[in-house]
Amino acid sequence: MPAVIGYYTLSNASVRPAELPPATVKRLPRYPTLPATLVGRLAVDARHRNQRYGRLLLLDALRRSLGNEIASMAVLVDAKDEAARRFYLHHDFTPLQDQPNRLFLPMASIAALFSS
């Protein structure tokens, strides 16, 4: 039986415009909440850490989020600790205004990532 090296989940979520940076909100429709995709529980087995599997899983999650038929303006993540937060910051995620461990990456940025 093959071993599980890592995993993640995707689910629908929402974010209030007040939680986003003002420059981001200016380009969005004025709704009380905005649709997003939440990457949950992204994890890599301890025996396989520092081998870039986390990056590969994140890229797969972003690609699937972009191709999803359900509208979403961004991908959200919840960093469980400072190391996870640094990982997401390194991959261009931005913290929400009042929740430094909840970060987002706009779909436009994700689309640009996969356009080349």
C-alpha positions as CSV (number, residue, x, y, z in Angstrom):
1,M,0.0,0.0,0.0
2,P,1.5,3.4,-1.0
3,A,2.3,5.8,1.8
4,V,0.6,9.2,2.1
5,I,3.2,11.9,1.7
6,G,0.9,14.9,2.1
7,Y,-2.6,16.2,1.6
8,Y,-4.9,19.2,1.6
9,T,-8.6,20.0,1.4
10,L,-10.5,22.6,-0.5
11,S,-13.8,24.1,0.6
12,N,-16.0,27.1,-0.1
13,A,-15.6,30.1,2.2
14,S,-16.3,33.8,2.3
15,V,-14.5,36.9,3.4
16,R,-15.9,40.3,4.4
17,P,-14.5,43.2,2.3
18,A,-13.5,45.0,5.5
19,E,-11.0,42.2,6.2
20,L,-9.1,42.8,2.9
21,P,-6.6,45.6,2.1
22,P,-8.3,48.7,0.7
23,A,-6.4,48.4,-2.6
24,T,-7.9,45.0,-3.1
25,V,-11.4,46.0,-2.2
26,K,-11.5,48.9,-4.7
27,R,-11.4,46.3,-7.6
28,L,-14.2,44.1,-6.2
29,P,-18.0,44.2,-6.3
30,R,-19.7,45.7,-3.3
31,Y,-21.2,42.7,-1.5
32,P,-21.4,42.1,2.2
33,T,-19.3,38.9,1.8
34,L,-17.2,37.7,-1.1
35,P,-16.8,34.1,-2.2
36,A,-13.4,32.4,-1.7
37,T,-11.8,29.0,-1.6
38,L,-10.3,27.8,1.6
39,V,-7.3,25.5,1.5
40,G,-7.5,23.5,4.7
41,R,-5.2,21.2,6.4
42,L,-2.3,21.4,3.9
43,A,0.2,19.0,5.5
44,V,3.3,17.0,4.6
45,D,4.4,13.9,6.5
46,A,7.4,14.7,8.8
47,R,9.6,12.2,6.9
48,H,9.1,14.1,3.7
49,R,9.5,17.7,4.9
50,N,11.9,20.1,3.2
51,Q,11.6,18.2,-0.1
52,R,9.3,20.8,-1.8
53,Y,6.2,18.6,-1.4
54,G,4.4,21.5,0.4
55,R,5.0,23.8,-2.5
56,L,3.7,21.1,-5.0
57,L,0.6,20.5,-2.9
58,L,0.0,24.3,-2.7
59,L,0.4,24.7,-6.5
60,D,-2.0,21.8,-7.1
61,A,-4.6,23.4,-4.7
62,L,-4.2,26.8,-6.4
63,R,-4.6,25.2,-9.9
64,R,-7.7,23.3,-8.8
65,S,-9.2,26.4,-7.2
66,L,-8.6,28.4,-10.4
67,G,-10.3,25.7,-12.5
68,N,-13.3,25.3,-10.1
69,E,-16.7,26.1,-11.6
70,I,-17.8,27.9,-8.5
71,A,-16.9,31.6,-8.4
72,S,-14.2,32.6,-6.1
73,M,-12.3,35.9,-5.7
74,A,-9.4,34.5,-3.8
75,V,-7.9,31.5,-2.0
76,L,-7.7,31.7,1.8
77,V,-5.4,29.8,4.1
78,D,-5.2,29.6,7.9
79,A,-1.6,29.4,9.1
80,K,-1.4,27.2,12.2
81,D,1.9,28.7,13.3
82,E,4.7,31.1,12.4
83,A,6.5,28.6,10.1
84,A,3.3,28.0,8.1
85,R,2.7,31.8,8.0
86,R,6.2,32.3,6.5
87,F,5.5,29.5,4.0
88,Y,2.4,31.3,2.7
89,L,4.0,34.7,2.8
90,H,6.9,33.3,0.7
91,H,4.3,32.2,-1.9
92,D,2.8,35.8,-2.1
93,F,-0.2,35.4,0.2
94,T,-1.3,38.5,2.1
95,P,-2.6,38.5,5.7
96,L,-6.1,39.7,6.3
97,Q,-6.4,43.1,8.1
98,D,-7.3,41.8,11.6
99,Q,-6.3,38.1,11.3
100,P,-2.5,37.8,10.7
101,N,-2.7,34.0,10.4
102,R,-5.5,34.1,7.8
103,L,-4.0,34.9,4.5
104,F,-5.3,35.3,0.9
105,L,-4.1,35.2,-2.7
106,P,-6.4,36.8,-5.3
107,M,-7.6,34.7,-8.2
108,A,-6.1,37.2,-10.6
109,S,-2.6,36.5,-9.1
110,I,-3.3,32.7,-9.3
111,A,-4.4,33.1,-13.0
112,A,-1.2,35.0,-13.8
113,L,0.9,32.2,-12.1
114,F,-0.5,29.6,-14.5
115,S,-0.8,31.7,-17.6
116,S,2.8,31.3,-18.7
